[in-house]
Each structure stands twice: as structure tokens, then as C-alpha cells.
Amino acid sequence: MATTFIDKARITVRAGDGGNGCVSFHREKYIAAGGPDGGDGGCGGHIILQVDDNLSTLMDFRYKRKYTAEKGVDGSGQRKSGKDGKSLTIRVPRGTLVRDAETNEIIQDMSGDEPYILCRGGKGGWGNTHFATPTRQAPRFAKSGLPGESHDVVLELKLLADVGLIGFPNVGKSTLLSVVSRANPKIANYHFTTLYPNLGVVYVDEGVSFVMADIPGIIEGASEGAGLGHDFLRHIDRCRLLVHVVDVSGCEGRDPVADFDAINQELRQYSPELAQRPQIVAANKTDIMPDDTLLAALRAHVEALGYPLYTISAAAHQGTRELTRAVAGRLAELPPVTVYEANYVKRPPKVDMSQPLDIHVEDNVYSIEGPWLQRLIANTNFGDYESRNWFDRMLRESGLFDRLEAMGIRDGDLVSMYNLEFEYQH
């Protein structure tokens, strides 16, 4: 049974909600007024992404599409805070791009070893202990926890390889990879033997090595989706150098010059920038060519375009050492593997303010709750001046301040919204 290679997946992730605060009063024999002792709710767990080098595909995400972290536990009496929810770590292959499903913007490039918090858990609500003051000694209210962040994302695997082997099917790319590295790709004498990319580490000299990827055979029309090439062209995107393998034996009746031009045309149609990537041409199967007519024609063609050409026979292990040394020398002159910069900008949430808020007044404290207010606070960065202004503007547009004034609120009265408190100023 053939292995399925999955290199793109859409998933939904949700961090845990915060636990609710507790309303409780200290009860003990011989103590008449123990006071409030309600504990805070625990924070919800995060959704964390972590690179795992034991993974090579996104196969796991084909069968599971929704991931949810644990909720925080509610607070309890005796000032006991609820337990924080357990964070959920999602392991992905190195080189996975995380994109926003709606805008396709890059959220994070999972190429390093540092974990990345994709969604943050909601903060726990305050217990009634927080609301005790000299004039309000027995607050009978606490706060609900805030919801955790949620996101629909697309995971896209772009291999982290220095060198990409390109060329038509059956030209010897898998054989070359197996000879120069410790990779063990499936090899057979028919087209599309390689159904998914193979990676191998090539050791050239002491302290000199590079990662080579065998990309499944590209054919004419690949950039429009023909053959297998359309699915795997993205894996060449990070490669610093391309090794273009061409069959010069003539055993299949192919023209090496036409093959070389056809593959480069597919690269140009897929990505003009990719077509400009440095290339080294490897003329393969020289051990079985009847004469050097096809080789001479290819050499004249590619060298006129400025590409160096090396003659090899991967199956006979001829010329492969010289080729890998040339590749290592060229890589030493090139910039490192591309790491994509995040360009995702978090948008303000769409808030439906049609549902009325619940307002309770006790000892000049106006306690306000409601689903849309909960979401609004969870999505506001109160450390940022513009975010605070946006939050204030949303409250004014909702008519909340007009409603508070109609209820008799005065300057200096306390407004309590979940884990946010401030004195009202007209």
C-alpha cells in the first residue's frame, strides 16, 4: 500500500476558557464575620506549536481537524484558586508554515526549535475577595472567566532543504540522492516512482554537509496541476540551489535540451523568482549513452545560458563526488535557507452589540457582564494605547455609558467588567 504524503491541512484550534471566580464567605466557629474568601478561576490552557523532527508529513491532521485545550477550573472557597487548564502542544514537521485560513497571511514559520503560542487561554475570573473594600465588606458577586482565543489556520509544509533535485520522472534523481546521502528512497524503472519528497543529508568533508531533497518528477503542465509536480513545487521554494538532473542516454527517446527547457518553463510559470534560483546541471546516465551527441548538445545549450554542467552516472557512482563538492562550494556563496517573515495582522473582532448587557449595582459598584463584552475584553490589548481607545469607542457606540448615566452613575463610582475595574469619569 502506497504511503500518502500530506503537505497541506486546515485545522481549527481553540484555547481553553478561563475558570469562573467564586462567591464565598469565611465560615468558622466563633468568628461572626469572616469576610469574603472566594478564590479566582484558573487560566485556560494555550494552544502551542512545536517542531518535531520525527515528523515528515502533515498526515496526522488528515484525521483530526479540531484541537481544544483544557478549560481553567473554577475558584472555590477559602481563597482557593482554580487549577489552570493544561496547554495543548501540537507537533508539526520542521518547515511548516502556519497561515490564517481566511486571509492566507503567514502567522508563523515553524522552522526553529522555539515553541510558538498560537492561541492564548482565557484569563480566570476574579473571586469576590477582590471586590472587598472598607465600604463594601461583603461583596456577593464574582466574575466569569474570559474565553480562550480560537483560530482557523492552514498548515503548509515547505521542506527545509538546501538543495532541490529537479527534472523529469525517471531521470535518476532518487538514485542520485541514495548514492550521495543515507536516504533510502524507493527506486524503480517507471515514471512517478517518487510519490512524496525524500530528504537526505550529504556529507562532503569534515564539517561540510547540506540537506538535499528529491522532489517528485515535474512534467509539462505541472504549474497548472498536471502530474505530481503541482503538489510538490512548493517544496523547492526554500531551496538555495537547484540541481537539474537530465537524462542524456537517449534510452527513452527523449531530447535532453527540450527536457531542460520544459522544466525551466514550468518553474517560471509557477514562480518567476524560483526560476532565477541558481542551478547546476547534472547530465546523468552517461555510462549507457551510445555516443556523446546528446551530451554535447546539452552542454552547449546550458553553458550558453550560464549554467555549469557536470557529467555523472548515479547508478555507477561516477562523477557524484565531483558534483557534491561543486554543490557545497556553490552553497558556501549563497545566503541561508529562507525563513518566511510573519505578515499576519490581527483584526478587531466583529462584535454584535445588539444583545443587552446585564448590569448589577451594589454599594456604588456597577458590575457589567454579557457575552459580547466578554469577547471584546478577551480581544483587547490593554497595554496598547490604540487598543484601549478602540475598546472605549466600542463601549460608547453600544450605548453602555448612556445607560449607566440613566441609572445614576456618578464620577468616582467603580465599574467592574470581568477582570477589569476602573473608576467612572464622565
NUMI-245078 format. One record per residue (C-alpha): residue number from 0; residue in three letters; y, z, x. Coordinates in steps of 0.001 Angstrom, whole numbers, padded with zeros to 6 digits. Example, Ala and Ser with C-alpha at 12.3 -4.5 7.8 and 13.67 -1.06 7.14 Angstrom:
! residues 2
SITE  num  residu       py       pz       px
SITE    0     ALA  -004500   007800   012300
SITE    1     SER  -001060   007140   013670
//
This chain:
! residues 426
SITE  num  residu       py       pz       px
SITE    0     MET   000000   000000   000000
SITE    1     ALA   003360  -001039   001483
SITE    2     THR   005956   001621   002235
SITE    3     THR   009106   001281   000162
SITE    4     PHE   012329   001584   002121
SITE    5     ILE   015151   003115   000073
SITE    6     ASP   018592   002945   001674
SITE    7     LYS   020870   003442  -001337
SITE    8     ALA   020753   006068  -004080
SITE    9     ARG   023047   007536  -006716
SITE   10     ILE   022818   011258  -007428
SITE   11     THR   024653   013904  -009446
SITE   12     VAL   025390   017221  -007757
SITE   13     ARG   026773   020424  -009256
SITE   14     ALA   027650   023657  -007519
SITE   15     GLY   026871   026964  -009194
SITE   16     ASP   029266   028615  -011632
SITE   17     GLY   030761   031990  -010761
SITE   18     GLY   029379   035078  -012490
SITE   19     ASN   031430   036946  -015089
SITE   20     GLY   033276   040166  -014405
SITE   21     CYS   032108   043331  -016144
SITE   22     VAL   033880   045681  -018555
SITE   23     SER   032565   049164  -017827
SITE   24     PHE   033802   052762  -017640
SITE   25     HIS   032521   055506  -015402
SITE   26     ARG   030342   057936  -017375
SITE   27     GLU   029329   061178  -015736
SITE   28     LYS   028656   064672  -016947
SITE   29     TYR   031673   066989  -016730
SITE   30     ILE   034002   064047  -015940
SITE   31     ALA   036036   063350  -019063
SITE   32     ALA   037835   060217  -017914
SITE   33     GLY   036030   058433  -015155
SITE   34     GLY   038088   055289  -015413
SITE   35     PRO   037125   051597  -015276
SITE   36     ASP   034304   050679  -012889
SITE   37     GLY   033347   047124  -013906
SITE   38     GLY   032242   045015  -010912
SITE   39     ASP   033125   041400  -010105
SITE   40     GLY   030864   038437  -010734
SITE   41     GLY   029205   036741  -007770
SITE   42     CYS   030370   033367  -006487
SITE   43     GLY   028345   030278  -007320
SITE   44     GLY   026304   028536  -004638
SITE   45     HIS   027620   025461  -002792
SITE   46     ILE   026017   022026  -002532
SITE   47     ILE   025606   021408   001209
SITE   48     LEU   024571   018211   003001
SITE   49     GLN   022673   018479   006292
SITE   50     VAL   021372   015758   008622
SITE   51     ASP   017604   015791   009141
SITE   52     ASP   016295   013538   011914
SITE   53     ASN   012799   013699   010422
SITE   54     LEU   014017   011564   007512
SITE   55     SER   014406   007807   007861
SITE   56     THR   014956   006702   004249
SITE   57     LEU   016509   007961   001021
SITE   58     MET   013122   007873  -000704
SITE   59     ASP   013377   011467  -001982
SITE   60     PHE   016424   010554  -004067
SITE   61     ARG   014495   007870  -005918
SITE   62     TYR   012588   010512  -007867
SITE   63     LYS   015166   013280  -008155
SITE   64     ARG   018720   012406  -009137
SITE   65     LYS   020269   015745  -010214
SITE   66     TYR   020862   018702  -007902
SITE   67     THR   022278   022051  -009046
SITE   68     ALA   022994   025191  -007011
SITE   69     GLU   022452   028712  -008333
SITE   70     LYS   024992   030487  -010501
SITE   71     GLY   026568   033742  -009438
SITE   72     VAL   025211   036894  -011081
SITE   73     ASP   027473   038799  -013490
SITE   74     GLY   029067   042030  -012304
SITE   75     SER   027849   045390  -013555
SITE   76     GLY   028992   048994  -013889
SITE   77     GLN   029596   051438  -011035
SITE   78     ARG   031739   048795  -009323
SITE   79     LYS   028661   046707  -008504
SITE   80     SER   029493   043093  -007765
SITE   81     GLY   027064   040429  -008858
SITE   82     LYS   024982   038631  -006248
SITE   83     ASP   026318   035288  -005003
SITE   84     GLY   024326   032243  -006089
SITE   85     LYS   022141   030636  -003443
SITE   86     SER   023593   027447  -001977
SITE   87     LEU   021500   024291  -002198
SITE   88     THR   021076   022295   001018
SITE   89     ILE   020309   018596   000565
SITE   90     ARG   018841   016946   003664
SITE   91     VAL   019721   013326   004418
SITE   92     PRO   018904   010884   007249
SITE   93     ARG   021396   010600   010091
SITE   94     GLY   023831   007782   009374
SITE   95     THR   024091   008375   005614
SITE   96     LEU   027466   007536   004088
SITE   97     VAL   028473   009628   001065
SITE   98     ARG   030674   007672  -001342
SITE   99     ASP   032398   008546  -004598
SITE  100     ALA   030393   006778  -007307
SITE  101     GLU   033490   005763  -009267
SITE  102     THR   035845   004528  -006538
SITE  103     ASN   033345   003784  -003709
SITE  104     GLU   035615   005704  -001320
SITE  105     ILE   033946   007408   001635
SITE  106     ILE   033703   011182   001211
SITE  107     GLN   031768   011896   004421
SITE  108     ASP   029828   010108   007144
SITE  109     MET   026731   012200   007868
SITE  110     SER   026353   011168   011497
SITE  111     GLY   026876   014527   013213
SITE  112     ASP   024956   017792   013148
SITE  113     GLU   027524   019884   011262
SITE  114     PRO   026682   020674   007618
SITE  115     TYR   029132   019414   005009
SITE  116     ILE   030037   021241   001785
SITE  117     LEU   030053   018506  -000852
SITE  118     CYS   030724   020762  -003857
SITE  119     ARG   032037   024328  -003752
SITE  120     GLY   030687   027020  -006015
SITE  121     GLY   032915   028648  -008612
SITE  122     LYS   034543   031984  -007839
SITE  123     GLY   033257   035047  -009640
SITE  124     GLY   035349   036622  -012370
SITE  125     TRP   037075   039957  -011870
SITE  126     GLY   035742   043124  -013444
SITE  127     ASN   038044   045459  -015361
SITE  128     THR   038515   047591  -012221
SITE  129     HIS   041080   045024  -011044
SITE  130     PHE   043253   045446  -014107
SITE  131     ALA   043802   049199  -013973
SITE  132     THR   047440   050277  -013445
SITE  133     PRO   049297   053574  -013861
SITE  134     THR   050356   052465  -017325
SITE  135     ARG   047083   050717  -018212
SITE  136     GLN   044355   053138  -017206
SITE  137     ALA   041564   051849  -019438
SITE  138     PRO   041597   048011  -019464
SITE  139     ARG   038993   046733  -021871
SITE  140     PHE   038847   043207  -020552
SITE  141     ALA   037389   041330  -017586
SITE  142     LYS   037389   037696  -016510
SITE  143     SER   034810   034961  -016734
SITE  144     GLY   033643   033173  -013602
SITE  145     LEU   035019   029739  -012714
SITE  146     PRO   032836   026618  -012943
SITE  147     GLY   031434   025057  -009778
SITE  148     GLU   032505   021609  -008656
SITE  149     SER   030418   018610  -009691
SITE  150     HIS   030347   015051  -008412
SITE  151     ASP   028561   011744  -008873
SITE  152     VAL   028013   010238  -005428
SITE  153     VAL   026299   007243  -003883
SITE  154     LEU   024301   007794  -000694
SITE  155     GLU   024172   004732   001544
SITE  156     LEU   022144   004681   004750
SITE  157     LYS   023639   002735   007665
SITE  158     LEU   021409   003106   010706
SITE  159     LEU   022882   004731   013800
SITE  160     ALA   021717   002210   016391
SITE  161     ASP   023475   000861   019477
SITE  162     VAL   021704  -002485   019349
SITE  163     GLY   020554  -004563   016397
SITE  164     LEU   017858  -007220   016718
SITE  165     ILE   018720  -010186   014506
SITE  166     GLY   017051  -013518   013931
SITE  167     PHE   014808  -015417   011536
SITE  168     PRO   011489  -013906   010416
SITE  169     ASN   008552  -014243   012796
SITE  170     VAL   010644  -014895   015924
SITE  171     GLY   009277  -011823   017732
SITE  172     LYS   011817  -009072   017052
SITE  173     SER   009200  -006436   016189
SITE  174     THR   007126  -007385   019228
SITE  175     LEU   010191  -007064   021470
SITE  176     LEU   011008  -003630   020041
SITE  177     SER   007440  -002409   020555
SITE  178     VAL   007443  -003635   024166
SITE  179     VAL   010765  -002147   025304
SITE  180     SER   010521   001149   023350
SITE  181     ARG   007970   003586   021971
SITE  182     ALA   008351   002276   018439
SITE  183     ASN   005210   001055   016668
SITE  184     PRO   006365  -001490   014081
SITE  185     LYS   003848  -003417   012006
SITE  186     ILE   003341  -006842   013582
SITE  187     ALA   001555  -009860   012090
SITE  188     ASN   001855  -013617   012174
SITE  189     TYR   003586  -014160   008866
SITE  190     HIS   007146  -014042   007620
SITE  191     PHE   008678  -010762   006476
SITE  192     THR   006168  -008549   008259
SITE  193     THR   009014  -006069   008675
SITE  194     LEU   009895  -004709   005246
SITE  195     TYR   012217  -001960   006477
SITE  196     PRO   014228  -001350   009670
SITE  197     ASN   012458   000154   012662
SITE  198     LEU   014221   002241   015304
SITE  199     GLY   013192   002697   018911
SITE  200     VAL   014732   004393   021949
SITE  201     VAL   014840   002141   025017
SITE  202     TYR   014793   003990   028369
SITE  203     VAL   016270   001799   031111
SITE  204     ASP   016866   004135   034072
SITE  205     GLU   017295   007838   034700
SITE  206     GLY   019939   008970   032201
SITE  207     VAL   020372   005459   030749
SITE  208     SER   018971   004756   027292
SITE  209     PHE   020005   003269   023967
SITE  210     VAL   018747   003026   020369
SITE  211     MET   017556  -000379   019184
SITE  212     ALA   016954  -001358   015552
SITE  213     ASP   014710  -004159   014349
SITE  214     ILE   016420  -005496   011239
SITE  215     PRO   014176  -007320   008707
SITE  216     GLY   014353  -011110   009002
SITE  217     ILE   017512  -012714   007727
SITE  218     ILE   017242  -016167   006161
SITE  219     GLU   019782  -018695   004949
SITE  220     GLY   021406  -017335   001806
SITE  221     ALA   020847  -013710   002800
SITE  222     SER   024505  -012810   002243
SITE  223     GLU   024064  -013969  -001378
SITE  224     GLY   020890  -011953  -001771
SITE  225     ALA   018154  -014376  -000670
SITE  226     GLY   015113  -012977   001110
SITE  227     LEU   015315  -009468   002523
SITE  228     GLY   018448  -009840   004611
SITE  229     HIS   020919  -008926   001870
SITE  230     ASP   019383  -005454   001575
SITE  231     PHE   019498  -004758   005290
SITE  232     LEU   022610  -006451   006645
SITE  233     ARG   024436  -003136   006157
SITE  234     HIS   022282  -001619   008900
SITE  235     ILE   023897  -003871   011513
SITE  236     ASP   027359  -002556   010612
SITE  237     ARG   027281   000277   013148
SITE  238     CYS   025580  -001650   015970
SITE  239     ARG   027774  -002108   019015
SITE  240     LEU   025806  -005087   020272
SITE  241     LEU   023557  -007683   018631
SITE  242     VAL   020551  -009204   020380
SITE  243     HIS   019918  -012558   018725
SITE  244     VAL   016225  -013424   019096
SITE  245     VAL   015453  -017162   018827
SITE  246     ASP   012024  -018821   018924
SITE  247     VAL   012194  -021695   021446
SITE  248     SER   008460  -022530   021413
SITE  249     GLY   008717  -025094   018611
SITE  250     CYS   005368  -023832   017285
SITE  251     GLU   006682  -023735   013712
SITE  252     GLY   008641  -026949   013957
SITE  253     ARG   011997  -025165   013868
SITE  254     ASP   015188  -026153   015673
SITE  255     PRO   016463  -023167   017734
SITE  256     VAL   020082  -024393   017675
SITE  257     ALA   020042  -024761   013877
SITE  258     ASP   018424  -021315   013525
SITE  259     PHE   021053  -019718   015769
SITE  260     ASP   023936  -021273   013814
SITE  261     ALA   022389  -020412   010434
SITE  262     ILE   022052  -016700   011250
SITE  263     ASN   025625  -016508   012556
SITE  264     GLN   026863  -018252   009419
SITE  265     GLU   025141  -015575   007313
SITE  266     LEU   026838  -012867   009375
SITE  267     ARG   030247  -014491   008846
SITE  268     GLN   029721  -014684   005085
SITE  269     TYR   028622  -011053   004927
SITE  270     SER   031375  -009696   007200
SITE  271     PRO   033802  -011674   009396
SITE  272     GLU   034227  -008562   011538
SITE  273     LEU   030464  -008327   012073
SITE  274     ALA   030324  -011985   013159
SITE  275     GLN   032724  -011113   016002
SITE  276     ARG   030382  -008391   017330
SITE  277     PRO   029213  -009051   020922
SITE  278     GLN   025895  -010890   021126
SITE  279     ILE   023237  -011506   023736
SITE  280     VAL   020796  -014348   023015
SITE  281     ALA   017102  -013805   023784
SITE  282     ALA   015135  -017067   023907
SITE  283     ASN   011625  -015860   023011
SITE  284     LYS   008083  -017263   023240
SITE  285     THR   008840  -019165   026437
SITE  286     ASP   005219  -018713   027529
SITE  287     ILE   003910  -021059   024802
SITE  288     MET   006600  -023737   024727
SITE  289     PRO   005233  -027183   025709
SITE  290     ASP   008405  -028060   027670
SITE  291     ASP   011940  -026742   028128
SITE  292     THR   013696  -029305   025908
SITE  293     LEU   014447  -026884   023070
SITE  294     LEU   015364  -024108   025521
SITE  295     ALA   017806  -026356   027398
SITE  296     ALA   019479  -027436   024153
SITE  297     LEU   019853  -023804   023011
SITE  298     ARG   021179  -022688   026397
SITE  299     ALA   023841  -025412   026437
SITE  300     HIS   024857  -024576   022866
SITE  301     VAL   025187  -020779   023173
SITE  302     GLU   026727  -020734   026647
SITE  303     ALA   029390  -023175   025422
SITE  304     LEU   030201  -020532   022780
SITE  305     GLY   030430  -017825   025450
SITE  306     TYR   027120  -016016   024763
SITE  307     PRO   024797  -015062   027654
SITE  308     LEU   021172  -016218   027264
SITE  309     TYR   018021  -014569   028651
SITE  310     THR   014574  -016147   028571
SITE  311     ILE   011750  -013817   027551
SITE  312     SER   008246  -013658   026217
SITE  313     ALA   007940  -010379   024375
SITE  314     ALA   004190  -010804   023837
SITE  315     ALA   003577  -011484   027546
SITE  316     HIS   006101  -008840   028686
SITE  317     GLN   008053  -011485   030604
SITE  318     GLY   011813  -011075   031129
SITE  319     THR   012078  -007996   028918
SITE  320     ARG   013098  -005710   031800
SITE  321     GLU   015964  -008009   032769
SITE  322     LEU   017050  -008211   029119
SITE  323     THR   017180  -004422   028630
SITE  324     ARG   019160  -003984   031853
SITE  325     ALA   021662  -006584   030668
SITE  326     VAL   021924  -004846   027286
SITE  327     ALA   022512  -001453   028938
SITE  328     GLY   025192  -002931   031179
SITE  329     ARG   026991  -004506   028228
SITE  330     LEU   026805  -001292   026182
SITE  331     ALA   028469   000624   029026
SITE  332     GLU   031553  -001551   028462
SITE  333     LEU   031672  -001153   024671
SITE  334     PRO   033147   001657   022514
SITE  335     PRO   030738   004210   020938
SITE  336     VAL   028882   003722   017664
SITE  337     THR   031232   003567   014686
SITE  338     VAL   031708   006738   012667
SITE  339     TYR   033443   005973   009393
SITE  340     GLU   036569   007930   008507
SITE  341     ALA   036685   009567   005096
SITE  342     ASN   039209   007914   002761
SITE  343     TYR   038382   009755  -000453
SITE  344     VAL   041344   011313  -002211
SITE  345     LYS   040516   013937  -004820
SITE  346     ARG   042168   013029  -008124
SITE  347     PRO   043586   015618  -010516
SITE  348     PRO   041087   016190  -013324
SITE  349     LYS   041693   014702  -016747
SITE  350     VAL   042437   017749  -018855
SITE  351     ASP   042078   017663  -022634
SITE  352     MET   044541   020351  -023713
SITE  353     SER   044026   019874  -027442
SITE  354     GLN   041771   022929  -027751
SITE  355     PRO   043869   026115  -028242
SITE  356     LEU   043654   028931  -025713
SITE  357     ASP   042637   032498  -026545
SITE  358     ILE   045460   034974  -025799
SITE  359     HIS   044938   038737  -025971
SITE  360     VAL   047763   041232  -025405
SITE  361     GLU   047118   044759  -024142
SITE  362     ASP   049730   047030  -022534
SITE  363     ASN   052089   044104  -021860
SITE  364     VAL   049299   042119  -020184
SITE  365     TYR   048757   038666  -021658
SITE  366     SER   045125   037728  -020967
SITE  367     ILE   044528   033997  -021422
SITE  368     GLU   041192   032144  -021491
SITE  369     GLY   039873   028772  -022579
SITE  370     PRO   037533   026013  -021299
SITE  371     TRP   040260   023601  -020232
SITE  372     LEU   042248   026354  -018489
SITE  373     GLN   039090   027358  -016638
SITE  374     ARG   038592   023794  -015364
SITE  375     LEU   042277   023496  -014481
SITE  376     ILE   042245   026621  -012288
SITE  377     ALA   038968   025601  -010643
SITE  378     ASN   040530   022272  -009594
SITE  379     THR   043841   023652  -008314
SITE  380     ASN   044510   024476  -004680
SITE  381     PHE   046946   027370  -004973
SITE  382     GLY   047618   027253  -001246
SITE  383     ASP   049283   023858  -001667
SITE  384     TYR   052859   023681  -002984
SITE  385     GLU   052387   020365  -004820
SITE  386     SER   049178   021597  -006436
SITE  387     ARG   050939   024719  -007714
SITE  388     ASN   053742   022595  -009166
SITE  389     TRP   051183   020359  -010860
SITE  390     PHE   049450   023425  -012312
SITE  391     ASP   052758   024792  -013644
SITE  392     ARG   053631   021409  -015145
SITE  393     MET   050287   021170  -016952
SITE  394     LEU   050782   024633  -018469
SITE  395     ARG   054269   023739  -019693
SITE  396     GLU   053082   020431  -021177
SITE  397     SER   050322   022275  -023040
SITE  398     GLY   052936   024400  -024836
SITE  399     LEU   051484   027624  -023447
SITE  400     PHE   054799   029086  -022300
SITE  401     ASP   056435   028359  -025671
SITE  402     ARG   053535   030111  -027376
SITE  403     LEU   053845   033151  -025078
SITE  404     GLU   057568   033441  -025794
SITE  405     ALA   056894   033204  -029508
SITE  406     MET   054501   036138  -029069
SITE  407     GLY   057300   038181  -027461
SITE  408     ILE   056514   037975  -023745
SITE  409     ARG   059327   039244  -021508
SITE  410     ASP   060225   038833  -017856
SITE  411     GLY   058042   041074  -015718
SITE  412     ASP   055106   041122  -018138
SITE  413     LEU   051779   040343  -016486
SITE  414     VAL   049940   037076  -017224
SITE  415     SER   046203   037131  -016412
SITE  416     MET   044173   033903  -016219
SITE  417     TYR   040638   034370  -014871
SITE  418     ASN   041086   035400  -011189
SITE  419     LEU   044804   034573  -011241
SITE  420     GLU   047583   037053  -012043
SITE  421     PHE   051366   036643  -011951
SITE  422     GLU   054476   038198  -013445
SITE  423     TYR   056113   036079  -016110
SITE  424     GLN   059558   034740  -015253
SITE  425     HIS   061470   032680  -017804
//
